[in-house]
Every structure is written in C-alpha cells, then in structure tokens.
Amino acid sequence: MPYTAPYAAMPEPRRWENVTSLRVPLVALLGLDSVLALLMTVAPLALVAFILLSLATVVVFLVWLQRARRNAASGRHQFPPGMVFGGWFVPFANFYIPLRVVLDTGWAAAQPGRRGAVAGPVVVWWVFWVLSWLTAFEVTMRERVTAAGSASELYFGVNLGATWLNTVCLAVAAAALAVVVHRITVDQERAVSALR
C-alpha cells in the first residue's frame, strides 16, 4: 500500500521501528529528571539520583531516536544515520549535529505546515540543554596560608546543580525533550496508521 501524506513521496521502509513502546517510559524518565534537577541544590542525594537516572534516560533516548530516525530514513536529512550516536562526540559540531538530527527526524514525520510545531520544542530543548552545560562551569579560588607564606589556587570544573540557574536549565531541557519525544512519536504513529 503506498504512503499517504506526509510520507507520500517516500519509498516504504523495510520495517517500521516501534517508537511507541519507548514513548511512555522515556517521557516518565524525563519527567523524573526534571524534578530531580530542581531538587539538586537542596538535597545532596538528588544529584546522585539525577546522574544515575540521566544515564538510563540517555540510553532510552538514543534507542528511541535511532528508531525514529530509521522510520524517517527516506526524509531529507543533513546527516547520515550514524550521527544519531556519533554526533554527540564530534568536538564543537556536537553543538549542532544532535539538534539537526532531531529536527530532521521530526520534520520528516510532521504533516505539511506543522514544521514550526516540531521546531519550537526542539529549539527550546536544545537552547536549555546547551545553557545547562554553560551554567554548570564553576571557578573556585582557594587561598592557603602557611608559616612560609600564602598561595592561591584556582580550580575550574563542571558542577551540575551548582546554581539555581543550572538546575532550572536542566529541568526545562528535560521537560522540553519530553514534549519533543511525544510529538515526534505521535506524528510517526499518525503517519503509519494512515497506511493501514
């Protein structure tokens, strides 16, 4: 059976990847990440829970994104499928490649005229994700005074949850990504149900 819009111009994929089964667990994980991010500055154990939960979230998100990207393989993509994973590890380009992979995947499934509905939440997610890393940098200066004199030491590092701004950025990024996952999954479900 041929595709109907928005996949009408695309050849049918060999196998449709199930993104629906990952939507609910992924959105739940992202919701918990969002709550734990806000608790990090007031509850020290929340940071440990956030890091552990985030590792699980990353794995589920990348599996979901790979499946969603395969479903949209015939759409217009700026990067090859390997960039679903590899794009996160290319220095400096990792500020653009993952964003573009998610945008292209979402646009491939969106109905005509709904590209803005996909782009909005994706851009919000990405802006707050990048801001969460920029606000996590911490500079500490310590001065040691000994009998021989004093010495200053400067430390530079990344400290998730170091400031309220950082925790808010992490929480908004997680919540926006939950919206992105839901919208792309629903658009892909709609497209595949139109084929039946």
C-alpha positions as CSV (number, residue, x, y, z in Angstrom):
1,M,0.0,0.0,0.0
2,P,1.5,3.4,-0.9
3,Y,2.2,6.1,1.6
4,T,-0.2,9.0,2.2
5,A,1.0,12.4,3.3
6,P,3.4,13.3,4.9
7,Y,5.2,10.2,3.7
8,A,3.7,10.1,0.2
9,A,6.9,10.9,-1.7
10,M,8.9,8.4,0.3
11,P,9.6,4.8,-0.5
12,E,8.2,2.5,2.1
13,P,10.8,1.4,4.8
14,R,11.7,-2.3,5.0
15,R,10.5,-2.4,8.6
16,W,8.7,0.1,10.8
17,E,10.6,0.6,14.1
18,N,8.4,0.7,17.2
19,V,8.9,4.1,18.9
20,T,5.5,3.9,20.7
21,S,6.7,1.4,23.3
22,L,9.5,3.7,24.3
23,R,7.5,6.9,24.5
24,V,5.9,6.4,27.9
25,P,9.0,5.2,29.7
26,L,11.1,7.9,28.1
27,V,8.6,10.7,29.0
28,A,8.4,9.4,32.6
29,L,12.2,9.3,32.9
30,L,12.5,12.8,31.5
31,G,9.8,14.0,34.0
32,L,11.7,12.5,36.9
33,D,14.9,14.0,35.6
34,S,13.2,17.4,35.5
35,V,12.0,17.1,39.1
36,L,15.4,15.8,40.4
37,A,17.2,18.6,38.6
38,L,15.2,21.1,40.6
39,L,16.0,19.3,43.8
40,M,19.8,19.0,43.3
41,T,20.6,22.3,45.1
42,V,18.6,21.5,48.2
43,A,19.0,17.7,48.5
44,P,22.5,16.3,48.0
45,L,21.2,12.8,47.3
46,A,19.1,14.2,44.4
47,L,22.3,14.8,42.5
48,V,23.3,11.1,42.7
49,A,19.8,10.1,41.8
50,F,19.8,12.6,38.9
51,I,23.1,11.3,37.5
52,L,22.0,7.6,37.7
53,L,18.6,8.3,36.2
54,S,20.1,10.5,33.5
55,L,22.3,7.6,32.4
56,A,19.3,5.4,31.9
57,T,17.4,8.3,30.2
58,V,20.3,8.8,27.7
59,V,20.2,5.1,26.7
60,V,16.5,5.0,26.2
61,F,16.5,8.4,24.4
62,L,19.2,7.2,22.0
63,V,17.4,3.9,21.2
64,W,14.2,5.9,20.7
65,L,16.0,8.4,18.4
66,Q,17.6,5.7,16.4
67,R,14.2,4.0,15.8
68,A,12.5,7.3,15.0
69,R,15.4,8.2,12.6
70,R,15.1,4.9,10.8
71,N,11.3,5.4,10.4
72,A,12.1,8.8,8.8
73,A,15.0,7.4,6.7
74,S,13.5,8.5,3.4
75,G,13.0,12.1,4.5
76,R,15.5,14.8,3.9
77,H,18.4,14.6,6.4
78,Q,21.5,16.7,6.7
79,F,23.5,13.9,8.4
80,P,23.7,10.1,8.0
81,P,22.0,7.7,10.5
82,G,25.3,7.1,12.3
83,M,25.2,10.7,13.6
84,V,22.3,9.7,15.9
85,F,25.1,8.5,18.2
86,G,28.3,9.9,16.7
87,G,27.0,13.5,16.5
88,W,27.3,13.8,20.3
89,F,31.0,13.1,20.2
90,V,32.3,15.4,17.4
91,P,34.0,18.3,19.2
92,F,32.3,21.7,18.6
93,A,30.0,20.1,16.0
94,N,28.2,18.4,18.9
95,F,26.5,21.8,19.5
96,Y,24.7,21.4,16.1
97,I,24.6,17.8,14.9
98,P,22.2,16.3,17.6
99,L,19.9,19.3,17.2
100,R,19.7,18.8,13.4
101,V,19.3,15.1,13.7
102,V,16.2,15.6,16.0
103,L,14.8,18.4,13.8
104,D,15.2,16.4,10.6
105,T,13.6,13.3,12.2
106,G,10.7,15.4,13.5
107,W,10.2,17.3,10.2
108,A,10.1,14.0,8.2
109,A,7.0,12.9,10.3
110,A,5.2,16.2,10.6
111,Q,2.2,17.0,8.5
112,P,2.6,19.7,5.9
113,G,2.5,23.1,7.6
114,R,3.5,21.7,11.0
115,R,7.2,22.1,10.9
116,G,7.0,25.0,13.3
117,A,5.2,22.8,15.8
118,V,8.1,20.4,15.7
119,A,10.9,23.1,15.6
120,G,9.6,25.1,18.6
121,P,10.0,22.4,21.3
122,V,13.2,21.1,19.7
123,V,14.8,24.5,19.8
124,V,13.7,25.1,23.4
125,W,15.1,21.8,24.4
126,W,18.4,22.4,22.7
127,V,18.9,26.0,24.0
128,F,18.3,25.0,27.6
129,W,20.4,21.9,27.2
130,V,23.4,24.0,26.0
131,L,22.7,26.6,28.7
132,S,22.7,23.8,31.3
133,W,26.3,23.0,30.4
134,L,27.4,26.6,30.2
135,T,25.9,27.3,33.6
136,A,27.5,24.2,35.2
137,F,31.0,25.6,35.0
138,E,32.4,26.6,38.3
139,V,35.5,28.5,39.2
140,T,36.8,28.3,42.8
141,M,39.7,30.1,44.2
142,R,41.3,29.0,47.5
143,E,44.0,30.7,49.4
144,R,46.3,28.7,51.6
145,V,48.1,30.4,54.4
146,T,51.1,28.7,55.9
147,A,54.1,29.7,58.0
148,A,56.1,30.2,54.8
149,G,53.5,32.5,53.2
150,S,50.3,32.2,51.3
151,A,49.4,30.7,48.0
152,S,46.3,31.0,45.8
153,E,44.9,28.0,43.9
154,L,42.3,28.3,41.1
155,Y,40.1,25.4,40.3
156,F,37.9,25.1,37.2
157,G,35.4,22.4,36.7
158,V,31.9,21.3,35.8
159,N,29.4,21.0,38.7
160,L,25.9,20.0,37.7
161,G,23.4,21.6,40.1
162,A,26.0,24.3,41.1
163,T,23.4,27.1,40.8
164,W,19.7,27.5,40.6
165,L,20.1,28.7,37.0
166,N,21.8,25.4,36.1
167,T,19.1,23.3,37.7
168,V,16.3,25.3,36.1
169,C,18.0,24.9,32.7
170,L,18.4,21.1,33.2
171,A,14.7,20.9,34.3
172,V,13.4,22.9,31.3
173,A,15.6,20.9,28.9
174,A,14.2,17.6,30.2
175,A,10.6,18.8,30.1
176,A,11.0,20.2,26.6
177,L,12.6,16.9,25.4
178,A,9.6,15.0,26.8
179,V,7.4,17.2,24.6
180,V,9.7,16.6,21.6
181,V,9.6,12.8,22.1
182,H,5.8,12.8,22.5
183,R,5.2,15.0,19.4
184,I,7.5,13.0,17.1
185,T,6.1,9.7,18.3
186,V,2.5,10.9,17.7
187,D,3.4,12.2,14.3
188,Q,5.0,8.9,13.3
189,E,2.1,6.9,14.7
190,R,-0.3,9.1,12.7
191,A,1.7,8.5,9.5
192,V,1.8,4.8,9.9
193,S,-1.9,4.5,10.9
194,A,-2.8,6.3,7.7
195,L,-1.2,3.4,5.8
196,R,-3.5,0.8,7.3
